[in-house]
């Protein structure tokens, strides 16, 4: 079982990743283990937080650099 790291703000329809931006955790946010679960539960009308998405890309790029 995966840790629930995706936080969905129903008010703004924004999906955040735990700890990647200042808005990533809210008391009324619904949590999910995967991005796919959030999409299945809320439909395709959600969008990823731009700041969280940028930070996720940085993490992926750094991991790929370490692989080389």
C-alpha positions in Angstrom: 0.0 0.0 0.0 1.3 3.4 -0.9 1.4 6.4 1.4 -1.3 9.0 0.6 0.8 11.8 -0.7 -1.7 13.5 -3.1 -3.9 16.1 -1.6 -7.0 17.3 -3.5 -8.6 20.7 -2.8 -12.2 20.3 -3.9 -12.8 24.1 -3.8 -10.1 24.8 -6.4 -10.1 21.4 -8.0 -6.3 21.4 -7.5 -4.2 18.3 -6.8 -1.2 18.9 -4.7 1.7 16.6 -3.7 2.5 16.5 0.0 5.3 18.9 1.0 6.0 20.3 -2.5 4.3 23.7 -2.0 2.9 25.8 0.8 -0.7 24.8 -0.1 0.0 21.1 -0.3 -1.8 20.2 3.0 -5.2 21.4 4.1 -7.5 20.1 6.8 -10.4 19.6 4.4 -8.3 18.1 1.5 -9.1 14.5 0.4 -6.0 12.3 0.3 -4.9 9.7 -2.3 -2.1 7.3 -2.8 -1.8 7.9 -6.5 -2.6 10.6 -9.0 -4.8 8.1 -10.9 -7.0 7.5 -7.8 -7.6 11.2 -7.5 -8.6 11.4 -11.2 -10.9 8.3 -10.9 -12.6 9.8 -7.8 -13.0 13.3 -9.1 -13.2 13.1 -12.9 -10.9 14.7 -15.4 -11.9 18.2 -14.3 -9.0 18.4 -11.8 -5.6 20.0 -12.4 -2.2 19.6 -10.9 -0.8 22.5 -8.8 1.8 24.2 -11.0 4.3 24.6 -8.2 4.0 20.9 -7.2 4.3 19.8 -10.8 7.5 21.8 -11.2 9.0 20.5 -8.0 8.1 16.9 -9.1 9.9 17.4 -12.4 13.0 18.7 -10.6 13.0 15.6 -8.4 12.7 13.3 -11.4 15.5 15.1 -13.3 17.8 14.9 -10.3 17.1 11.2 -10.0 18.0 10.7 -13.6 21.2 12.6 -13.3 22.3 10.4 -10.4 21.5 7.3 -12.5 24.2 8.2 -15.1 
